[in-house]
Amino acid sequence: MKAITITEFGSAEVLQVTEVPDITATANEVLIEVKASGINRSDVLQRQGNYAAPNNTTNQIPGLEVAGVIVACGPEVTQWKKGDKVCALLPGGGYAQFVTVKEGQCLPIPEGLTYIEAAGLPETVFTVWSNIFERGQLHPKETLLVHGGSSGIGVTAIQIAHAFGSRVITTVGNEEKANHCYALGADLCINYKTQDFESLLQEEGVDVILDMIGGTYFQKNLNILNEDGRLIHINAAEGSDVTLAIWQLMIKRLTVTGSTLRGRDYDYKKQLATAVHTHVWPLLVNGTFKPIIYKVFPYTDVVAAHQCMEQSNHIGKLILTWE
């Protein structure tokens, strides 16, 4: 089968379409013929050598989410059958014509969604639900601040939090991105290039912050959190070494936490898939939440796709197609 492999760590040009051995489903795995693969920032980090795949994962093939058709099931599979259309969260290997994944990490493609739209769901939705709603315990009428509102994570967080009745604030890099975020349900967009989010939000405060930046944002985030506020980190693009004033946490009863999803065990991912199916999938069915696709690339143009990701001009998801 064809797959896109990382031939060495480096720029986008190290990604090459190659022939790799065929794979088969065993035990509780399903074999998916991939129609579309989602592209994520973590794929770029892996390509650069900064985000190692978990043990026992196809390390040289990136890709954490796909959509396609099940073409075979392992002998222990009970949830799915051949011909089912699914999207799936993967530990890696998603840039390929076929993938295997444990059945509990798959979800049905909602009626009316294309493979392209579905391929952009698993990584972002699982990340948003596990961090904002489970770890961050965001409640209706509370205020959420999402840094990077036009990213795949950002557009997902804005829509879901808005649907559940929270006030949503986000930081963006330009007016075009702000307008898109407003259209998705954001209540306030702050241009981080021309405005200081700390000064603007100091008085009203926020309850939950989803941060991908770290660095100098860390202290600013703590300063604007309300009492009992929660700060959740899912990346540290500006730097991971920060100084923490413990008294500030104690006085305001703040929670500072974070997580990565890729290395979590199967039982957790299966539980998370169930929660996402219960709480988020109905929003897709009724149209309250929709995947935002910025651009679609054929798999042969993966270099251009990664270059587009690195330019950070996109709004929503970038997708590879295999048809």
C-alpha positions as CSV (number, residue, x, y, z in Angstrom):
1,M,0.0,0.0,0.0
2,K,1.0,3.6,-0.4
3,A,1.9,5.7,2.6
4,I,3.6,9.0,3.3
5,T,6.8,8.5,5.4
6,I,9.2,10.7,7.2
7,T,12.5,9.8,5.5
8,E,14.5,11.9,8.0
9,F,13.7,14.7,10.4
10,G,13.5,18.1,8.8
11,S,11.5,20.4,6.5
12,A,8.3,19.4,4.7
13,E,10.4,18.0,1.8
14,V,11.4,15.0,3.9
15,L,7.9,13.6,3.5
16,Q,7.7,11.1,0.6
17,V,5.1,8.8,-0.8
18,T,6.4,5.3,-0.6
19,E,5.3,1.7,-0.8
20,V,5.0,0.0,2.6
21,P,3.9,-3.6,3.5
22,D,0.1,-4.3,3.7
23,I,-1.4,-4.5,7.1
24,T,-4.1,-6.7,8.6
25,A,-6.6,-6.3,11.5
26,T,-6.0,-8.6,14.6
27,A,-7.8,-9.1,17.9
28,N,-10.1,-6.1,18.5
29,E,-8.8,-4.0,15.5
30,V,-10.6,-2.9,12.4
31,L,-8.9,-2.3,9.0
32,I,-9.9,1.0,7.4
33,E,-9.5,1.9,3.8
34,V,-8.7,5.6,4.2
35,K,-10.5,8.2,2.2
36,A,-9.1,11.2,3.9
37,S,-6.6,12.0,6.6
38,G,-6.5,15.0,9.0
39,I,-3.4,17.1,9.3
40,N,-2.4,18.4,12.7
41,R,0.3,20.6,14.2
42,S,1.7,17.5,16.0
43,D,2.4,15.9,12.6
44,V,4.7,18.8,11.8
45,L,6.4,18.5,15.2
46,Q,6.9,14.7,14.6
47,R,8.3,15.4,11.1
48,Q,10.8,17.8,12.7
49,G,11.8,15.3,15.4
50,N,10.1,17.1,18.3
51,Y,7.2,14.7,19.0
52,A,8.0,11.1,19.1
53,A,5.3,8.5,18.5
54,P,4.4,6.1,21.3
55,N,6.1,2.7,21.5
56,N,4.7,0.1,19.1
57,T,3.5,2.7,16.6
58,T,4.5,3.2,13.0
59,N,6.8,6.1,13.8
60,Q,7.8,7.0,10.3
61,I,4.2,7.4,9.1
62,P,2.5,10.5,10.7
63,G,-1.2,11.0,11.0
64,L,-3.5,11.0,14.0
65,E,-7.0,10.9,12.4
66,V,-8.7,9.4,9.4
67,A,-12.1,8.8,7.8
68,G,-12.9,5.8,5.6
69,V,-14.6,2.5,5.2
70,I,-14.0,-0.6,7.3
71,V,-12.9,-3.4,5.0
72,A,-12.0,-6.1,7.6
73,C,-12.5,-6.8,11.3
74,G,-10.4,-8.7,13.8
75,P,-11.9,-11.8,15.4
76,E,-12.7,-9.9,18.7
77,V,-14.5,-6.9,17.1
78,T,-18.2,-6.6,18.1
79,Q,-19.0,-2.9,17.5
80,W,-18.4,-2.7,13.7
81,K,-18.8,-4.7,10.5
82,K,-17.3,-4.6,7.0
83,G,-18.7,-1.6,5.1
84,D,-19.2,0.7,8.0
85,K,-18.2,4.3,7.4
86,V,-16.1,5.6,10.4
87,C,-13.6,8.2,11.5
88,A,-11.0,7.2,14.0
89,L,-8.4,8.6,16.4
90,L,-5.0,7.0,15.8
91,P,-1.6,6.9,17.7
92,G,0.0,7.4,14.3
93,G,0.1,6.0,10.7
94,G,-2.8,8.0,9.3
95,Y,-1.0,9.2,6.2
96,A,-1.7,5.9,4.4
97,Q,-4.2,4.1,2.2
98,F,-5.0,1.7,5.0
99,V,-4.8,1.8,8.8
100,T,-5.6,-0.5,11.7
101,V,-7.0,0.8,14.9
102,K,-8.8,-0.7,17.9
103,E,-12.5,-0.6,17.5
104,G,-13.2,1.6,20.5
105,Q,-11.3,4.5,18.9
106,C,-13.7,4.7,16.0
107,L,-16.9,6.7,15.6
108,P,-19.6,6.6,13.0
109,I,-19.5,9.3,10.3
110,P,-22.7,11.4,11.0
111,E,-25.3,11.4,8.3
112,G,-24.6,14.2,5.8
113,L,-20.9,14.6,6.5
114,T,-18.3,13.8,3.8
115,Y,-15.2,11.8,4.4
116,I,-13.2,15.0,4.1
117,E,-15.3,16.7,6.9
118,A,-15.2,13.6,9.1
119,A,-11.4,13.2,8.8
120,G,-11.0,16.6,10.6
121,L,-13.0,15.6,13.6
122,P,-11.3,13.0,15.9
123,E,-8.1,14.7,17.0
124,T,-9.7,18.1,17.6
125,V,-13.0,17.0,19.1
126,F,-11.3,14.4,21.4
127,T,-8.8,17.1,22.5
128,V,-11.4,19.7,23.1
129,W,-13.8,17.5,25.1
130,S,-11.1,15.9,27.2
131,N,-9.4,19.2,28.1
132,I,-12.1,21.8,28.2
133,F,-15.1,19.8,29.5
134,E,-13.6,16.9,31.4
135,R,-10.3,18.4,32.7
136,G,-11.5,22.0,32.7
137,Q,-15.0,21.4,33.8
138,L,-16.4,24.3,31.8
139,H,-20.0,25.0,32.8
140,P,-22.8,27.0,31.0
141,K,-22.5,30.7,31.6
142,E,-18.8,30.5,32.5
143,T,-16.3,32.3,30.3
144,L,-13.8,30.3,28.2
145,L,-10.7,31.9,26.6
146,V,-9.2,29.9,23.7
147,H,-5.8,31.0,22.4
148,G,-5.5,30.5,18.7
149,G,-9.2,30.6,17.8
150,S,-8.8,30.0,14.1
151,S,-6.8,26.7,14.5
152,G,-8.5,23.4,14.1
153,I,-8.7,23.1,17.9
154,G,-9.9,26.7,18.2
155,V,-12.8,26.5,15.7
156,T,-13.9,23.3,17.4
157,A,-13.7,24.7,20.9
158,I,-15.6,27.9,20.0
159,Q,-18.5,26.0,18.5
160,I,-18.9,23.4,21.2
161,A,-18.5,25.8,24.1
162,H,-21.0,28.2,22.5
163,A,-23.5,25.4,21.9
164,F,-23.3,24.5,25.6
165,G,-24.1,28.0,26.7
166,S,-20.6,29.4,27.6
167,R,-19.3,32.9,26.8
168,V,-16.3,32.4,24.4
169,I,-13.3,34.7,24.0
170,T,-10.5,34.0,21.6
171,T,-7.2,35.4,20.4
172,V,-6.5,35.7,16.7
173,G,-3.9,37.2,14.4
174,N,-6.0,39.3,12.0
175,E,-9.4,40.7,11.3
176,E,-10.3,37.9,8.8
177,K,-9.7,35.3,11.4
178,A,-11.7,37.3,13.9
179,N,-14.7,37.5,11.6
180,H,-14.7,33.8,11.1
181,C,-14.5,33.2,14.8
182,Y,-17.4,35.6,15.4
183,A,-19.5,33.7,12.8
184,L,-18.8,30.4,14.7
185,G,-20.1,31.8,18.0
186,A,-17.2,33.7,19.6
187,D,-18.4,36.6,21.8
188,L,-15.1,38.5,21.7
189,C,-12.0,38.2,19.5
190,I,-8.7,39.9,20.5
191,N,-6.0,40.5,18.0
192,Y,-2.9,39.4,19.8
193,K,-0.7,41.4,17.4
194,T,-2.2,44.7,18.2
195,Q,-4.0,44.2,21.6
196,D,-3.0,42.9,25.0
197,F,-5.5,40.2,26.1
198,E,-4.4,40.6,29.7
199,S,-5.2,44.3,29.9
200,L,-8.5,43.8,28.1
201,L,-9.7,40.9,30.3
202,Q,-8.2,41.9,33.6
203,E,-11.4,43.4,34.9
204,E,-14.0,40.9,33.8
205,G,-11.8,37.8,34.1
206,V,-12.3,34.3,32.7
207,D,-13.0,30.9,34.2
208,V,-11.3,28.5,31.9
209,I,-8.3,29.0,29.5
210,L,-7.2,26.6,26.8
211,D,-3.6,27.5,26.0
212,M,-1.3,26.3,23.2
213,I,1.3,29.1,23.6
214,G,2.9,28.9,27.1
215,G,5.9,31.2,27.5
216,T,4.9,34.8,28.3
217,Y,1.3,33.8,28.1
218,F,1.5,31.8,31.3
219,Q,1.6,34.6,33.8
220,K,-0.9,36.6,31.9
221,N,-3.3,33.7,31.9
222,L,-3.0,33.3,35.7
223,N,-3.6,37.1,36.2
224,I,-6.9,37.1,34.3
225,L,-8.3,33.9,35.8
226,N,-11.2,34.3,38.2
227,E,-11.2,32.6,41.5
228,D,-11.4,28.8,41.1
229,G,-10.3,29.3,37.5
230,R,-8.7,26.5,35.4
231,L,-5.7,26.9,33.0
232,I,-5.2,23.9,30.6
233,H,-2.1,23.5,28.5
234,I,-2.1,21.4,25.3
235,N,1.1,22.8,23.8
236,A,3.8,25.4,24.6
237,A,4.7,26.9,21.3
238,E,6.4,29.9,22.9
239,G,8.3,27.9,25.6
240,S,7.6,25.4,28.3
241,D,9.9,26.8,31.1
242,V,7.9,29.2,33.2
243,T,7.9,30.7,36.7
244,L,5.0,29.9,39.0
245,A,4.0,32.1,42.0
246,I,2.4,29.5,44.2
247,W,0.7,32.1,46.5
248,Q,-1.3,33.3,43.5
249,L,-2.6,29.8,43.0
250,M,-3.5,29.4,46.7
251,I,-5.2,32.8,47.1
252,K,-7.3,32.4,43.9
253,R,-7.7,28.6,44.2
254,L,-6.5,28.1,40.7
255,T,-6.0,24.9,38.9
256,V,-3.1,24.6,36.4
257,T,-3.1,21.4,34.3
258,G,-2.5,20.0,30.9
259,S,-2.5,16.9,28.9
260,T,-1.4,15.1,25.8
261,L,-3.7,12.6,24.1
262,R,-1.5,10.5,21.9
263,G,0.1,8.4,24.6
264,R,-3.0,7.7,26.7
265,D,-4.1,4.1,27.0
266,Y,-6.8,2.4,25.1
267,D,-9.3,2.3,27.9
268,Y,-9.2,6.0,28.3
269,K,-9.5,6.7,24.5
270,K,-12.5,4.3,24.4
271,Q,-14.2,6.1,27.2
272,L,-13.5,9.4,25.6
273,A,-14.9,8.2,22.3
274,T,-18.1,7.2,24.1
275,A,-18.4,10.6,25.8
276,V,-17.8,12.4,22.5
277,H,-20.4,10.3,20.7
278,T,-22.9,11.1,23.5
279,H,-22.3,14.8,23.9
280,V,-20.8,16.1,20.6
281,W,-22.2,13.9,17.9
282,P,-25.8,15.2,18.3
283,L,-24.5,18.7,17.6
284,L,-23.1,17.5,14.3
285,V,-26.4,15.8,13.4
286,N,-28.5,18.9,14.1
287,G,-26.0,21.3,12.5
288,T,-25.1,23.2,15.6
289,F,-21.4,22.2,15.2
290,K,-19.8,21.7,11.8
291,P,-16.3,20.8,10.7
292,I,-14.4,23.8,9.2
293,I,-12.2,22.7,6.3
294,Y,-9.7,25.3,5.0
295,K,-8.1,23.4,2.2
296,V,-7.9,19.9,0.8
297,F,-4.8,18.4,-0.7
298,P,-4.3,15.1,-2.6
299,Y,-1.9,12.9,-0.8
300,T,0.7,13.5,-3.5
301,D,0.8,17.2,-2.4
302,V,1.6,16.5,1.3
303,V,4.7,18.7,1.2
304,A,2.5,21.7,0.2
305,A,0.0,20.8,2.9
306,H,2.6,20.8,5.6
307,Q,4.0,24.1,4.3
308,C,0.5,25.6,4.5
309,M,0.2,24.4,8.1
310,E,3.5,26.0,9.0
311,Q,2.5,29.4,7.4
312,S,-0.4,29.5,10.0
313,N,-2.7,31.4,7.6
314,H,-5.4,28.8,7.6
315,I,-8.7,28.9,9.4
316,G,-9.9,25.4,10.4
317,K,-8.5,22.1,9.2
318,L,-6.2,20.9,6.4
319,I,-7.0,17.5,4.9
320,L,-5.3,14.9,2.7
321,T,-7.4,12.8,0.3
322,W,-6.6,9.3,-1.0
323,E,-9.1,9.1,-3.8
